[in-house]
Amino acid sequence: MKRSAQVLLLAVLLALKPACGGGGGTGGVAPSGGPLVLPDVVANLPLDTSPATVTINTASPALTDAQAQTALQNALNAGGKIVLTNGGTPRTIVLTATLNMPSNSGTPKSVILDGSDQITLSGNALFKILEIQDLAQLTVQRMKFINARTAQSGAGINSAARVRLVTLINCTFDNCQTTATGPDRGGGAVRIANGQHTQISNCTFNQCAGSNGGAVNSLGTRLTILNSTFTLNSAFGTGGGADAGPTGQGGIGGAVYVDNVSNDPSALHQLWISGCTFNANQANDHAGAVFGYTNPSAPSTTIIDRCTFSANTVTGGHGHSGAIYSQAGSLTLSHSTFTLNQAASSGGGMFCTNSSSLIANCTFQGNTAVNLGGGVFAPNGNVSLVNVTMAQNVANNFAGGLFSVAGSTTVQNCVFSANTAVGNIFAGDQANDSFAGGANVQAPDSALPGGKSVSATGTTRVASAMLGPLQNNGGPTFTMRPQVGSAAINLAGVSGGPLLDQRGMGRNGTTDAGACEGP
């Protein structure tokens, strides 16, 4: 599918999507076998409402772009809260050089930069917009960054120094791009390396590009992303990471690239993404939407909750994961939907190679892998699927739904419907093996070897799972609701499932199989 067609289709779908009103969650689910509890709703980070240290009104007196840039640079040099306005009307300031937030010769500096929903900074397709120096703490809110350019890293906002905290609230990044390929470098909109914590809340990233991380590139830094939208971003490098040798020139993480979630042994080692939408992002080697490599030598966690991954692609190279590639540490993935994502090799929706991976209350529909695991590919670790709906996914080799050779795999209370293996159905059509677990529904009921049960015991095989289409059934993400008469409704043997379904809605008596409760 061409990317323009993908965007058009998803625009129609997202126009019908219910508002999530702050969405998100902590991903607080228990290990397989215990009760699962819906996380608390996470609101957007609050705007800073403290008094301004300096207010720059570019309309009174009327300032040229050069004068506005000089006034802003002077305010950055001084620090404090800077409020930019233009008398209540929008204004784009076209920069002639990169703005710099200095370190005051090693003294920690804090800046709050507020664009008042009026100010756009433009790099004029020539310049990086903002460089952050050592020991800084920066909050940017209500501001737009457009047409930023730089060679290696962070065309919109960049720091290679030891920043303390970077917070972005209600910001937009459009057409911000780095231009050079290479390992680790990238982050067309934002790149923070060796920081303590980066927080992104209610932000939008459109058509940004970098060698790795088309929009966001995070190295050695805890990262939190809440209620944000990523559309048409791309990781244009090729060959993968530095571990691939001289040919490893990037192409990882179409929207977000994370390599190690902290270089500080005392910090919380966490990647947390909640309430976000990833639409039609692209990578050339790994992870069409999100690449998350946490620290295998420290207790590290990845939490992804209430997100939508739609029409993201990885086009070549290693070709792993149309949407998410998650490696090392533990993964908790919950209340999320994956649809129409494509992988040039394995894991059309998800590639998880973690010490432990829990996937609960999620829907995988219409994802494609050229090789293995149209929905999910799990090569190692311990993997649990609980109340997952896996439907209409395709692998051109085998295991249209789930391919797992992990140390242990459990499939409990799930629905596998119409997943297909195009090239080798006798090696596994919907799944490559029969796993531990039970109370699963599988359709169609095929007698072929490829129709093996997804769990060794407790799989109900039917001609049709009677699922409705992927659509707005309430809640923050699209779901496929079982129709009246579906075997998933009040399925015998269901246990250890979430107290609420993917939509965040209560159960109708006995818990149904799959992510969405039936009528």
Buried (B, 14 or more C-beta within 10 A) or exposed (E): EEBEEBBEBBEEBBEEBEEBEBBBBBBBBBBBEEEBEBBEBBBBBEBBEEEBBBBBBBBEEEBEBEBBBEBBBEBBEBBBBBBBBBEEEEBBBBBEEBBBBBBBEEEBBBBBBBBBEBBBBBBBEBBBBBBBBBBBBBBBBBBBBBBBBBEBBBBBBBBBBBBBBBBBBBBBBBBBBBBBBBBBBBBBBBBBBBBBBBBBBBBBBBBBBBBBBBBBBBBBBBBBBBBBBBBBBBBBBBBBBBEBEEEBBBBBBBBBBBBBBBBBEEBBBBBBBBBBBBBBBBBBBBBBBBBBBBBEEBEBBBBBBBBBBBBBBBBBBBBBBBBBBBBBBBBBBBBBBBBBBBBBBBBBBBBBBBBBBBBBBBBBBBBBBBBBBBBBBBBBBBBBBBBBBBBBBBBBBBBBBBBBEBEEBBBBBBBBBBBBBBEBBEBBBBBBBBBBBBBBBBBBEBEEEBBBBBBBEBBBBBEBBBBBEBEEBBBBBBBBBBBEEBBBBBBEBBBBBBEBBBBBBEBEEEBBBBBBBBE
